[in-house]
Amino acid sequence: MNKSGSATAKRDCSGRSVRRSFDLDRDITASLKVRHLSLIVTLSDHGTTHSAAEALNMTQSTASKMLRDVEEIFQASLFERGPRGLTPTPLGQFAVANARMQLSRLKRFSDEFSARREGGYGRLSVGAITGAAPDLVARAVAEIKARRPQLLVELHGETSDGILAELEAGRLDLAVGRFSADRHKTVFAFEPLAEERLVVVARAGHKTATGARRLRDLQNCVWALQPASNPSRQVLDTAFDRAGLQRPADFIECSSILLILNLVQESNAVALLPEAVVQAHQKAGLFTVIDIRPEIRLSGFGLVTRRKEPLQPVALEFCEILRDRAAGSPEGSAV
């Protein structure tokens, strides 16, 4: 066997071990087509060649042959065949995840190209955590729209884990948030922008919350909590732990900031939320901000982009606007 080749063990239909050679220098992308990417993603989503073929408007035999072709291109099994259908192998999971990203990027490219061909001026997709969206991001969007009135801006929220999943999948150009998992450090680049102050809130007239100054005073309240993967939830849990208190046992878990705001307004639930999000409710007399000591602090948020992937000119311009506005804000850039 030459130096560009290697081999892998495989079993034939009789169960005997067979060695199959493969070429380490072979360029997979030279043979891959968009329909191949669509097939492995659809197979992963549907679990059978029959269902995937229907979704892709092809015959089952065509889908099966195409899968064999794809696995020959990859020189690896992408799916385990079982009585309940197809399950991606570890290599298959890696291939499917990357195929999703490539298909998403191609779709965005197609949409933007069509818009430009018809006289449009491009598209910018931004993800933002709720604490940054009402102030910093909203003002930055207003500024770039003033500069580029025909630019289509898509703004997505709400939580860091949600928007970073969208960013990793290629559905966003950039995000304003923070890492919610250790693996994000290897996937994304992070540039600090500003602090995000958190406050504990309750509806106006909440009897238990009135006069509360410590977490202990609120331990038996109903809490409206974000999911455990959310950084705000994590710092609240840590605050209870450090105070030597049991974490809330009576709580409603909700991933939507809007629904949490409604829960606080319409019930006896208390919540830990970004100050920027609750200011309007406080000014309207709907919410009471509880002055908890010690203050529950969250690490600053920042500009998040995919590593080793250059931004388009309009995204670079938007980043500069964000930096300028963060530097000029009271909380800016000291993170």
Beta strands, then each sheet from edge to edge (+ up, - down):
strand 1: 5-11
strand 2: 17-23
strand 3: 79-82
strand 4: 85-88
strand 5: 123-128
strand 6: 152-156
strand 7: 174-177
strand 8: 188-194
strand 9: 198-203
strand 10: 223-225
strand 11: 251-253
strand 12: 271-274
strand 13: 287-290
strand 14: 301-306
sheet 1: 1+ 2-
sheet 2: 3+ 4-
sheet 3: 6+ 5+ 7+ 14- 8+
sheet 4: 12+ 9- 13+
sheet 5: 10+ 11+
end
